[in-house]
């Protein structure tokens, strides 16, 4: 139990001593007995509640703590996520807080940091990612008993303005596909613009992912370029899913597979040299020149994913169906991104709700002739 020693003769005043759960003894000196008694009550209550924080633990600099924290979580992250976190730490977090003791970081410091990044013109989404990574590192410090609370919690961040996702009409997608230099890339554009997989997911498709009997494409993983090398990882949602193959697209895919390697793990789509398909190379050498040649705006390949969503919705797909095909975590997210495309459903609903006047009495009951329900 915590107690007080009278060490005035030794010139140390009143010394509060206590022992933590790891068996280590700690002490703190006070010139006045009343101050020592107040601290004794405080540290005793913290020990009983399990809220005790070693006053010396938070003295480690964030440079050192973030290195320890990141080394522990690194094996659990995708390579692309590792690269992203390292970039945020190197460019934004450690230049501001690296030499600051973990226990000395205040909520106002974090808020001021966010304000400065906003003034510099950093995008709201990147600012939010910076705060997320800092918060994760400090959450780990709280769990380790280094600090009592996380100063990044509650930080006000710039709002991300939701804009309607731009998309291409089916006719433009077909025109883009027809303008591709090879049949293989024509098929790739059709798969991206009709079924909506992410580029890395399409690059990761192999022969064994095709089910012609049920007309399905199985999306099991993704190929991503990290630090100049390609790595195969789980999908963004860490879940596999199936894409429905329209009959014409299924037949085009069947014909294409006759021209590629017959092993089950052979990639469906390849680079011009025959190697793995890379986003940057395809975007720069094939996609962008084709857009310019057709006089179309310079947009990223992700527009094909939005175009596929618009195509599905136009064909009558529900938000749940679109979510399933695109691999979103929830239908709510699908509605957040593509809700404006479902607005036409309201017009269809209004038309179905319309009831012509003067319907025959052997049909639906006319409401005006029905007895009124009791107000009770």
Buried (B, 14 or more C-beta within 10 A) or exposed (E): EBEBBEEEEEEBBBBBBBEEEEEEEBEBBBEEBEBBBEBBEEBBEBBEEEEBBBEEBBEBBBEEBBEEBBEEBEEEBBBBBBBBBBEBBEEBBBEBBBEBBBBBBEBEBBBEBBEEBBEEEBEBEBBBBBBBBBBBBBBBBBEBBBBEEBBBEEBEBBEEEEEEBEBBEBEBBBBBBEBBEEEBBBBBBBBBBBBBBBBBBBBBBBBEBBEEEEBBBBBBBBBBBBEEEBBBBEBBEEEEBBBBBEEEBBEBBEEBBEEBEEEEEEBBBBBBEEEBBBBEBBEEBBBBEBBEEEEBEEBEBBBBBBBBBBBBBEEEBBBEBBBBBBBBEEBEEBBEBBBEBBEEEEEEEEEEEEEEEEEEEEEEEEEEEEEEEEEE
